[in-house]
Amino acid sequence: MYTKKIVYNYFIFLILISTGFVLFHFFYKLDFVYLFYSLLFFTIIYFALIFFIKRIKEQDIRTRITRELPFFLNALAGDLEKNIPLRLSLENHSRKETMIGKKIRKALDLVKHKGYTLESALEKVSKENKDLERVIYQINDILQSGTKNKADTFRLLSNNFTEQQSTAIKNYSTKLSFISLVFVVVSAIVPALFLMFFLVGSNFFEISISNLGVILITVVVFPIIDMFILLFMRANLV
């Protein structure tokens, strides 16, 4: 359904661009080769945006789950210390409006409506996140074997995730500094160098770029590059 909507919107935009170009052609006699370049440019931008938006949504879900895991594990450990059965504890967490709560709720629906065992349902809903998959492995091991010191196992795993997140924050700061430097160079320094090169080149090297071309490069191309750098940062550094 989502893919059909993307394709439908794509063709609607193609029709609008083509119609707009035909109208401009009657007034300004534009070469139809520009229509081809416009459609090609739009196609690249459109599907690149779709890719980044999808990547950002997936990254947001992974990040939220990773942030919730230490709290989830500590809560499970607390329930087990109160002699609350693990299955009942999972059912209680499924009522919470968290990403992990939604995953557990989905697993319980698979058990109720599609005949999955709880262990296989939990494995199915955790496949998209390695950290969650690791936690589910421990939960299934406890459900199947009745491991002793269950609460200690969850608290140890929670501490491991907390340490991993601390390391990830340090790495994030390093990557962010580098990408920010690249963004400043592309958004400020490169356009200034381009304009300077154009002014010098047009006088000494007989470089001919139309005024419209300069405007399009400065107002359209460089901002689009900046936008994709920001999207890359958002998709990879959250």
Backbone bond lengths (Angstrom), bond angles and torsions (degrees), N, CA, C in turn:
res aa  C-N    CA-C-N  psi(-1)  N-CA   C-N-CA  omega(-1)  CA-C   N-CA-C  phi
1 M - - - 1.470 - - 1.519 110.71 -
2 Y 1.345 115.25 -44.31 1.460 119.97 -179.57 1.522 110.74 -64.88
3 T 1.364 117.27 -40.44 1.458 121.56 179.42 1.525 110.79 -65.36
4 K 1.320 117.19 -40.54 1.468 120.67 178.31 1.525 111.18 -61.23
5 K 1.318 116.38 -39.31 1.465 120.40 179.80 1.520 110.58 -66.04
6 I 1.340 117.31 -39.74 1.468 121.49 178.55 1.526 110.37 -62.51
7 V 1.328 116.49 -47.04 1.470 121.06 -179.14 1.522 110.34 -65.63
8 Y 1.343 116.52 -41.14 1.468 120.58 179.03 1.533 111.20 -60.56
9 N 1.323 116.66 -48.05 1.465 120.59 178.75 1.522 111.72 -63.11
10 Y 1.334 115.97 -36.14 1.469 120.20 179.15 1.522 110.98 -60.76
11 F 1.337 116.47 -47.56 1.463 119.53 -178.90 1.534 111.67 -69.53
12 I 1.313 117.69 -32.52 1.465 119.91 175.35 1.528 110.05 -61.75
13 F 1.346 116.98 -45.30 1.464 120.55 178.84 1.530 111.33 -65.19
14 L 1.344 117.09 -37.34 1.461 119.75 177.41 1.523 110.86 -61.34
15 I 1.319 116.57 -42.79 1.468 120.89 179.28 1.527 110.60 -64.08
16 L 1.332 117.06 -42.74 1.464 120.51 179.47 1.523 111.42 -63.82
17 I 1.342 116.62 -43.24 1.468 120.24 179.46 1.524 110.39 -64.12
18 S 1.319 116.34 -44.13 1.469 120.05 -179.40 1.527 111.15 -64.00
19 T 1.335 116.12 -41.54 1.470 120.11 178.47 1.523 111.09 -63.71
20 G 1.339 115.78 -44.76 1.461 119.57 178.08 1.516 112.27 -61.78
21 F 1.339 116.92 -38.58 1.465 120.02 179.62 1.525 111.09 -66.30
22 V 1.340 116.61 -42.07 1.466 120.06 179.24 1.525 110.59 -61.26
23 L 1.326 117.81 -40.51 1.469 120.99 177.84 1.517 110.77 -63.63
24 F 1.334 117.46 -43.35 1.462 120.49 177.67 1.525 110.74 -65.14
25 H 1.328 116.96 -33.63 1.460 120.82 -178.64 1.526 111.36 -61.93
26 F 1.337 116.57 -36.90 1.462 119.56 -179.41 1.524 111.82 -67.06
27 F 1.337 117.05 -30.70 1.459 120.74 -176.61 1.531 112.37 -93.52
28 Y 1.330 118.04 -37.74 1.466 121.19 -173.13 1.523 113.72 -115.10
29 K 1.337 118.36 -0.89 1.465 123.01 178.14 1.531 111.69 54.01
30 L 1.302 117.25 51.47 1.460 121.89 178.74 1.523 110.69 -74.46
31 D 1.328 115.31 144.37 1.456 120.79 177.14 1.533 109.26 -69.85
32 F 1.335 116.14 138.54 1.467 119.45 -177.01 1.529 112.92 -69.81
33 V 1.332 117.06 -11.35 1.455 118.70 175.07 1.536 110.25 -64.35
34 Y 1.345 116.22 -28.50 1.466 120.22 177.13 1.528 111.61 -66.46
35 L 1.336 115.56 -29.77 1.469 119.13 176.73 1.533 109.71 -64.82
36 F 1.332 114.97 -43.19 1.470 119.13 178.73 1.520 110.43 -60.45
37 Y 1.344 117.13 -46.81 1.470 120.77 -179.99 1.529 110.91 -63.75
38 S 1.324 116.16 -38.85 1.473 119.85 179.54 1.525 111.40 -63.80
39 L 1.341 116.37 -44.39 1.462 120.27 -179.74 1.529 111.11 -67.57
40 L 1.335 116.56 -38.41 1.466 120.30 178.14 1.525 110.49 -65.24
41 F 1.333 115.69 -44.25 1.462 121.06 179.71 1.530 110.41 -62.62
42 F 1.332 116.47 -44.88 1.464 120.51 179.56 1.525 111.00 -63.47
43 T 1.345 117.18 -41.58 1.468 120.87 -179.22 1.523 111.04 -60.24
44 I 1.322 116.75 -45.26 1.468 121.05 179.70 1.524 110.35 -62.26
45 I 1.344 116.06 -47.46 1.464 120.48 -178.83 1.526 111.11 -63.93
46 Y 1.323 117.01 -43.31 1.470 121.62 -176.08 1.525 111.52 -61.94
47 F 1.335 116.24 -51.61 1.468 118.93 -176.16 1.526 111.82 -74.86
48 A 1.319 117.25 -26.80 1.464 119.29 173.24 1.530 110.21 -66.15
49 L 1.329 116.56 -41.20 1.473 120.39 177.04 1.526 110.85 -63.35
50 I 1.331 116.76 -42.90 1.468 120.67 178.46 1.524 110.05 -59.91
51 F 1.330 116.19 -43.49 1.462 120.99 179.92 1.527 110.80 -60.45
52 F 1.335 116.64 -48.03 1.455 120.16 -177.55 1.522 112.05 -68.08
53 I 1.329 117.01 -39.70 1.469 120.31 178.76 1.530 110.49 -62.16
54 K 1.337 116.27 -43.62 1.470 120.01 177.78 1.523 110.56 -63.91
55 R 1.337 115.63 -41.70 1.473 119.92 179.87 1.530 111.14 -64.36
56 I 1.324 116.24 -39.34 1.468 120.47 -179.90 1.525 110.65 -65.67
57 K 1.345 117.07 -42.63 1.466 120.35 178.89 1.526 111.12 -62.26
58 E 1.335 116.52 -44.19 1.469 120.33 178.58 1.519 110.89 -63.57
59 Q 1.333 115.99 -41.21 1.463 120.43 -179.89 1.525 110.84 -65.68
60 D 1.321 116.76 -38.94 1.468 120.63 177.81 1.531 111.21 -60.85
61 I 1.346 115.77 -43.24 1.464 119.59 179.69 1.525 110.45 -64.06
62 R 1.343 117.11 -45.46 1.465 120.55 179.34 1.520 111.14 -61.76
63 T 1.330 116.27 -41.57 1.461 120.20 -178.32 1.519 111.26 -66.00
64 R 1.333 116.50 -43.85 1.464 120.02 179.76 1.524 111.20 -63.13
65 I 1.330 116.84 -40.92 1.465 119.93 178.29 1.519 110.61 -63.74
66 T 1.331 116.68 -44.17 1.467 120.91 -179.63 1.524 110.75 -61.48
67 R 1.326 116.97 -39.51 1.467 120.35 179.35 1.521 111.57 -69.03
68 E 1.325 116.82 -33.01 1.466 120.26 -177.55 1.525 113.50 -79.45
69 L 1.339 117.49 -22.39 1.467 120.40 -171.80 1.534 114.15 -56.73
70 P 1.358 120.42 -47.41 1.475 118.38 179.68 1.521 112.87 -58.91
71 F 1.339 117.82 -41.19 1.464 121.35 179.41 1.534 110.37 -66.99
72 F 1.323 115.88 -41.52 1.466 121.08 179.08 1.530 110.64 -61.57
73 L 1.328 116.89 -45.28 1.464 120.70 -178.34 1.525 111.53 -67.44
74 N 1.320 116.43 -40.91 1.472 119.47 177.57 1.529 111.08 -64.65
75 A 1.345 115.68 -36.08 1.463 119.16 178.27 1.528 110.75 -67.01
76 L 1.332 116.83 -41.20 1.461 120.17 176.52 1.525 110.80 -62.08
77 A 1.344 115.83 -43.03 1.463 119.77 179.00 1.523 110.86 -61.69
78 G 1.330 116.07 -41.02 1.466 120.19 178.65 1.518 112.17 -63.16
79 D 1.341 116.63 -40.73 1.463 120.35 178.56 1.533 111.35 -65.35
80 L 1.324 115.61 -41.32 1.465 119.02 -179.81 1.531 111.39 -65.51
81 E 1.335 116.24 -36.23 1.468 119.78 177.40 1.527 111.46 -66.78
82 K 1.337 116.25 -22.95 1.473 120.51 176.74 1.535 111.57 -91.53
83 N 1.350 115.11 9.92 1.467 121.89 179.75 1.527 113.55 65.00
84 I 1.327 115.63 27.87 1.460 120.59 173.17 1.536 108.11 -84.80
85 P 1.326 119.68 126.83 1.468 121.39 -179.83 1.527 111.71 -57.56
86 L 1.329 115.88 146.41 1.462 120.69 -176.27 1.526 111.44 -61.74
87 R 1.311 117.51 -41.27 1.465 120.42 179.13 1.538 111.30 -59.97
88 L 1.333 115.93 -43.52 1.465 119.73 178.97 1.521 110.72 -66.13
89 S 1.323 116.49 -37.59 1.471 120.24 177.57 1.526 111.04 -62.72
90 L 1.326 117.01 -41.25 1.471 120.90 177.73 1.523 110.68 -64.31
91 E 1.323 117.06 -40.87 1.466 120.45 178.10 1.525 111.11 -62.86
92 N 1.334 116.47 -38.46 1.469 119.76 177.36 1.527 111.16 -64.66
93 H 1.330 116.53 -39.91 1.471 119.98 -179.89 1.528 111.48 -70.38
94 S 1.329 117.05 -25.62 1.466 119.64 179.99 1.521 111.92 -67.09
95 R 1.318 117.52 -16.92 1.474 121.22 179.57 1.530 112.47 -84.64
96 K 1.319 116.25 -9.59 1.468 120.16 -179.10 1.535 110.19 -83.26
97 E 1.338 115.82 145.80 1.465 121.18 -179.62 1.532 110.69 -88.45
98 T 1.316 115.25 55.67 1.459 121.53 174.29 1.521 108.11 -113.40
99 M 1.348 117.63 167.46 1.455 120.06 179.27 1.527 110.65 -64.18
100 I 1.338 116.79 -41.39 1.463 119.76 178.35 1.525 110.24 -67.06
101 G 1.341 116.60 -39.42 1.462 120.22 176.28 1.521 111.60 -58.74
102 K 1.329 117.14 -40.80 1.463 120.95 179.26 1.524 110.74 -67.41
103 K 1.340 116.51 -37.87 1.468 119.99 178.03 1.529 110.57 -63.68
104 I 1.332 116.87 -45.26 1.464 120.31 179.52 1.526 110.43 -64.57
105 R 1.331 116.28 -39.22 1.467 120.39 177.82 1.526 110.90 -61.43
106 K 1.325 115.74 -40.41 1.459 120.22 177.74 1.526 110.90 -64.36
107 A 1.351 115.88 -39.97 1.466 120.17 178.10 1.528 110.96 -63.86
108 L 1.321 117.07 -42.29 1.469 120.50 179.13 1.528 111.45 -65.81
109 D 1.326 116.94 -33.99 1.471 120.01 175.44 1.527 111.03 -64.95
110 L 1.346 116.66 -38.61 1.468 120.17 176.92 1.527 110.68 -63.64
111 V 1.323 115.55 -38.18 1.471 119.75 178.26 1.527 110.55 -66.27
112 K 1.329 116.05 -42.13 1.463 120.94 -173.55 1.527 112.50 -76.59
113 H 1.346 116.45 -40.67 1.465 119.36 -170.66 1.525 114.25 -105.28
114 K 1.342 118.78 -20.57 1.463 119.84 -175.58 1.528 113.54 -121.21
115 G 1.311 117.26 5.28 1.451 119.81 173.07 1.514 116.17 77.83
116 Y 1.319 117.63 16.07 1.468 120.37 176.16 1.523 109.88 -71.17
117 T 1.321 115.89 152.11 1.459 118.69 165.33 1.521 107.71 -76.78
118 L 1.321 117.52 159.17 1.462 120.14 -179.12 1.513 110.82 -61.10
119 E 1.336 117.06 -40.23 1.466 120.90 -178.79 1.533 111.71 -63.20
120 S 1.336 116.74 -47.27 1.473 119.83 -179.05 1.524 111.32 -68.28
121 A 1.337 117.35 -34.57 1.468 120.58 178.44 1.525 110.65 -66.31
122 L 1.319 117.53 -42.42 1.464 121.14 177.91 1.523 111.33 -63.54
123 E 1.335 116.54 -39.03 1.463 120.09 177.57 1.525 110.79 -64.32
124 K 1.315 117.01 -39.30 1.464 121.46 -178.01 1.531 111.81 -64.64
125 V 1.339 116.98 -44.41 1.468 119.78 -176.05 1.528 112.67 -78.11
126 S 1.339 117.53 -10.31 1.464 120.03 -176.86 1.522 113.34 -102.38
127 K 1.328 117.42 0.84 1.466 120.38 -172.90 1.522 113.48 -64.35
128 E 1.322 117.97 -26.01 1.465 120.82 -175.37 1.521 112.74 -82.70
129 N 1.323 117.91 -6.24 1.462 120.91 -177.99 1.535 109.16 -135.41
130 K 1.336 116.28 116.50 1.467 120.39 -175.53 1.527 111.93 -65.13
131 D 1.331 116.56 -38.95 1.467 119.25 -179.72 1.527 110.77 -65.05
132 L 1.329 116.03 -44.85 1.467 119.76 178.31 1.527 110.36 -65.06
133 E 1.324 116.27 -37.43 1.457 120.31 178.60 1.535 110.78 -61.75
134 R 1.321 115.35 -37.46 1.472 120.05 177.79 1.530 110.86 -64.62
135 V 1.333 116.18 -41.58 1.464 120.67 178.82 1.524 110.78 -66.30
136 I 1.329 116.28 -43.44 1.467 120.64 -179.81 1.523 110.59 -62.51
137 Y 1.332 116.90 -35.67 1.469 120.02 177.00 1.532 110.37 -59.21
138 Q 1.326 116.03 -43.34 1.466 120.21 178.68 1.526 111.24 -66.22
139 I 1.342 115.67 -41.28 1.474 119.18 179.08 1.524 110.68 -62.83
140 N 1.340 116.60 -45.01 1.466 120.06 179.73 1.530 111.69 -64.72
141 D 1.328 115.90 -36.73 1.464 119.55 178.07 1.529 110.59 -61.79
142 I 1.339 115.74 -41.33 1.475 120.42 178.91 1.526 110.64 -69.29
143 L 1.347 116.96 -41.30 1.458 120.53 179.65 1.531 111.67 -62.39
144 Q 1.348 116.43 -37.53 1.458 120.08 -174.56 1.528 112.98 -85.47
145 S 1.348 115.95 -37.28 1.465 118.55 -171.95 1.522 113.83 -108.25
146 G 1.341 116.46 -14.38 1.460 118.66 -178.84 1.511 112.61 64.51
147 T 1.346 116.03 47.70 1.461 121.59 -178.12 1.529 111.19 -57.41
148 K 1.314 115.32 141.47 1.463 119.64 176.26 1.532 109.60 -76.82
149 N 1.317 116.51 164.88 1.472 122.17 -179.72 1.539 110.71 54.32
150 K 1.318 115.13 46.78 1.463 120.17 -176.96 1.527 111.60 -61.70
151 A 1.316 116.47 -44.39 1.464 120.27 -177.70 1.522 110.59 -62.47
152 D 1.341 117.46 -40.42 1.472 120.70 179.80 1.521 111.16 -62.88
153 T 1.321 116.11 -37.13 1.472 120.09 178.43 1.522 110.98 -61.35
154 F 1.328 116.40 -44.78 1.468 120.18 -179.73 1.528 111.76 -68.30
155 R 1.314 117.38 -39.00 1.469 119.41 179.96 1.531 111.05 -67.73
156 L 1.327 117.46 -37.78 1.462 120.59 176.85 1.520 110.75 -63.93
157 L 1.308 116.52 -42.43 1.460 120.73 178.44 1.526 110.93 -65.33
158 S 1.333 116.68 -37.81 1.460 121.16 177.47 1.528 111.25 -62.20
159 N 1.319 116.23 -42.80 1.468 120.29 178.16 1.532 111.21 -63.27
160 N 1.328 116.24 -37.99 1.470 119.54 178.25 1.523 111.28 -63.05
161 F 1.317 116.53 -42.67 1.466 119.71 179.12 1.529 111.19 -66.69
162 T 1.316 117.30 -36.61 1.464 120.60 178.07 1.522 110.61 -62.62
163 E 1.322 116.72 -41.92 1.471 121.01 178.04 1.531 110.65 -65.27
164 Q 1.326 117.07 -41.23 1.460 120.47 178.25 1.526 111.43 -61.75
165 Q 1.318 116.70 -39.82 1.462 120.09 179.96 1.520 111.37 -67.57
166 S 1.324 117.46 -35.44 1.469 120.86 177.10 1.522 110.27 -64.13
167 T 1.334 116.74 -41.91 1.462 120.83 177.40 1.523 111.05 -65.86
168 A 1.331 116.40 -40.21 1.463 120.68 -179.97 1.521 111.44 -63.76
169 I 1.331 117.37 -35.94 1.469 121.00 178.77 1.530 110.57 -64.32
170 K 1.341 116.83 -40.46 1.468 120.55 178.35 1.530 110.50 -64.77
171 N 1.337 116.48 -43.68 1.467 120.04 178.36 1.525 111.09 -64.81
172 Y 1.323 115.90 -35.90 1.466 120.92 178.57 1.531 110.89 -60.93
173 S 1.322 116.52 -42.65 1.459 120.56 -179.37 1.524 111.05 -62.64
174 T 1.329 116.66 -40.76 1.461 120.77 179.67 1.524 111.08 -65.25
175 K 1.332 116.57 -47.67 1.467 120.34 -179.95 1.519 111.40 -64.40
176 L 1.339 116.56 -39.49 1.454 120.37 -178.30 1.522 111.28 -63.56
177 S 1.313 117.43 -38.42 1.465 121.07 179.11 1.525 110.90 -62.21
178 F 1.329 116.20 -44.87 1.467 120.45 -179.42 1.529 111.52 -66.26
179 I 1.352 116.90 -47.59 1.458 120.16 -178.92 1.528 110.73 -64.95
180 S 1.316 117.65 -35.43 1.471 120.99 177.93 1.519 110.49 -63.88
181 L 1.334 116.37 -39.24 1.462 120.49 177.11 1.530 110.56 -63.06
182 V 1.327 116.79 -44.50 1.462 121.10 177.77 1.523 110.30 -60.86
183 F 1.329 117.01 -41.38 1.465 121.01 -179.13 1.528 111.06 -63.34
184 V 1.333 117.12 -43.23 1.465 120.61 179.18 1.528 110.33 -62.82
185 V 1.333 116.51 -41.68 1.467 120.53 -179.78 1.526 110.39 -63.23
186 V 1.330 117.00 -47.00 1.467 121.01 -176.21 1.527 111.65 -71.30
187 S 1.322 117.51 -38.13 1.465 120.54 -174.72 1.522 113.69 -82.45
188 A 1.330 118.53 -25.20 1.467 120.44 -174.98 1.532 112.89 -120.05
189 I 1.315 116.92 -52.17 1.464 120.30 -172.51 1.524 111.62 -74.74
190 V 1.329 117.90 -46.74 1.465 120.60 -177.56 1.529 112.16 -61.75
191 P 1.353 120.70 -46.49 1.478 119.15 176.49 1.530 112.91 -59.30
192 A 1.345 116.87 -39.11 1.468 119.64 178.70 1.524 110.59 -64.59
193 L 1.330 117.45 -42.52 1.470 121.06 178.19 1.524 110.99 -65.07
194 F 1.332 115.89 -37.47 1.467 118.86 178.30 1.520 111.15 -62.90
195 L 1.329 117.14 -47.12 1.468 120.11 179.71 1.530 111.23 -62.45
196 M 1.328 116.11 -40.14 1.470 119.63 178.83 1.528 110.44 -65.11
197 F 1.336 116.64 -42.74 1.457 120.81 178.66 1.524 110.61 -63.11
198 F 1.325 116.47 -39.63 1.462 120.38 179.64 1.533 110.82 -64.49
199 L 1.335 116.37 -44.00 1.460 119.63 -179.15 1.528 111.53 -64.81
200 V 1.335 115.62 -43.32 1.467 119.64 179.53 1.521 110.77 -70.90
201 G 1.341 116.12 -44.55 1.457 119.89 -177.31 1.510 113.32 -64.28
202 S 1.325 116.70 -35.94 1.463 119.17 -179.46 1.523 111.98 -68.05
203 N 1.327 117.65 -23.98 1.468 121.30 -179.07 1.525 112.98 -92.47
204 F 1.337 117.60 -35.17 1.463 120.47 -171.48 1.538 113.83 -112.71
205 F 1.304 117.97 -29.33 1.464 120.04 -174.49 1.523 112.89 -112.01
206 E 1.314 117.31 6.68 1.460 123.22 178.14 1.534 112.18 55.28
207 I 1.321 114.92 40.35 1.461 119.84 174.79 1.518 108.16 -83.07
208 S 1.310 115.60 124.14 1.466 119.45 -176.15 1.525 110.57 -110.84
209 I 1.324 115.60 110.26 1.456 121.84 172.16 1.523 106.82 -127.05
210 S 1.305 115.88 129.42 1.465 119.09 -178.04 1.524 110.56 -64.89
211 N 1.324 114.25 157.57 1.467 118.67 177.78 1.523 111.59 -60.31
212 L 1.346 115.47 -37.38 1.462 119.63 177.55 1.530 111.07 -63.75
213 G 1.343 116.06 -38.87 1.463 120.05 178.21 1.511 112.27 -62.60
214 V 1.340 116.79 -42.91 1.462 121.01 178.76 1.529 110.65 -62.91
215 I 1.339 115.49 -43.61 1.466 120.00 179.86 1.525 110.65 -62.44
216 L 1.349 116.42 -44.80 1.468 120.04 -179.01 1.528 111.52 -63.67
217 I 1.319 116.72 -41.97 1.468 120.05 179.63 1.520 110.60 -64.65
218 T 1.330 116.32 -42.68 1.464 120.60 -176.45 1.528 112.32 -74.87
219 V 1.325 116.04 -41.14 1.469 120.44 -172.94 1.529 112.45 -91.40
220 V 1.337 117.89 -26.49 1.468 120.81 -175.09 1.530 112.06 -110.41
221 V 1.332 117.05 -54.99 1.472 120.51 -171.30 1.526 111.71 -65.85
222 F 1.337 117.60 -52.43 1.468 120.01 -177.90 1.535 112.73 -63.94
223 P 1.341 119.37 -42.82 1.474 117.97 175.09 1.524 113.47 -60.98
224 I 1.345 117.59 -35.10 1.461 119.90 177.65 1.529 110.48 -66.42
225 I 1.333 116.65 -40.55 1.470 119.94 176.20 1.525 110.03 -61.41
226 D 1.330 116.98 -43.45 1.476 120.93 177.26 1.529 110.71 -59.65
227 M 1.339 115.98 -42.09 1.457 120.32 -179.16 1.530 111.03 -61.51
228 F 1.340 116.49 -41.99 1.459 119.34 -178.75 1.528 111.95 -71.69
229 I 1.318 117.35 -30.35 1.468 119.47 174.04 1.525 109.59 -64.90
230 L 1.337 116.99 -43.55 1.466 120.76 177.62 1.525 111.46 -63.64
231 L 1.338 116.82 -40.70 1.467 120.31 177.99 1.525 110.71 -64.64
232 F 1.333 115.91 -39.18 1.474 119.68 177.77 1.520 110.35 -62.90
233 M 1.333 116.58 -43.80 1.459 120.29 177.95 1.521 110.62 -61.51
234 R 1.321 115.89 -43.77 1.467 119.70 -178.57 1.522 112.33 -66.24
235 A 1.337 115.66 -34.50 1.463 119.60 -176.20 1.521 113.16 -80.84
236 N 1.335 117.54 -22.34 1.450 120.05 -172.50 1.525 114.54 -118.21
237 L 1.334 117.46 -14.87 1.462 118.47 -172.92 1.516 113.36 -116.53
238 V 1.343 117.76 17.46 1.462 120.10 179.66 1.517 109.41 -82.75
